[in-house]
Amino acid sequence: MTAIHSAPRIAPIEGLADAIRAALGDAVFAIKDAHFELSVGVEREKLAQVMEVLRDRFDYQQLMEIAGVDYPEREERFEVVYHLLSVTKNHRLRVKVRTDEENPVPTVTHLWPVAGWLEREVFDMYGVLFSGNTDLRRILTDYGFRGHPQRKDFPLTGYVELRYSEEQKRVVYEPVRLAQDFRSFDFMSPWEGAQYVLPGDEKAHGQAPGAPTPAPAPPPPPSPAAKGPSPAKVAKTTDKPADTGAGEPANTHAAKRSGAKKKGDAEAVAPAKPKAPRARKPKTPEGDA
């Protein structure tokens, strides 16, 4: 079996499609179970009632996303897609409605307050209207922006940008200036490589025409092994006090006293010399003389 995608597969719920069709009746015009995902197409006017049933009776507690899709070849060119999540059943459900530029889609902000921002995004990008949304304003484009960027017939030129003009001392609108020309892509495999040279990529395919000849690179320095053994290092010694950088003592008298004290300390520490024994006179029979 060929894998559809690398995302974890959601275990299907047996009989869910039949249960939804029986509960919603004629509000459902299509149910499709493909790629382990269940999509339910409902009538636009009955969207709010359908979503309330799915939340309360089928336990799809969370509204995860609202997305828009544009099919210009259809009479009702827009599809508004709702992604629901059941936390208790660990299951996702997709609900779709169709509309155009004139017919609004009922809001679901009374069921999920987060839908207010999501509906504004679909309105801003596609121009889909939502009846009952009390704050239906643009949310991604700038104030005064004309058009809806996600429509397939939206022109790729004529964008305007908003900036502060130092000359006029106010915020101004002006056409967007692209930094580079339009480039077409052939979507070739990066492992095969293109058969042509892109502008600015001449260095990867040799020297560009008219470019100066680069100077030859300097030879690398010889390795330590090629230089031979290094001479033995000789310890540096000083021959006189001046070589150490020391100056004259600031207090000569104190230096003399310090020297004398050191000399006295050395004498005190040195062991005393033993005294020679005194010679005694020999005794005579008559007694000491």
Buried (B, 14 or more C-beta within 10 A) or exposed (E): EEEEEEEEEBEEBEEBBEEBBEBBEEBBEEBEEEEEBBBBBBBBEBBBBBBEBBBEEBEBBEBEEBBBBBEEEEEBBBBBBBBBBBEEBEBBBBBBBBBBBEBBBBBBBEBBEBBBEBBBBBBBBBBBBBEBBEEBEBBEEEEEBEEBBBBEEBEEEEBEEEEEEEEEEEEEEEEEEEEEEEEEEEEEEEEEEEEEEEEEEEEEEEEEEEEEEEEEEEEEEEEEEEEEEEEEEEEEEEEEEEEEEEEEEEEEEEEEEEEEEEEEEEEEEEEEEEEEEEEEEEEEEEEEE
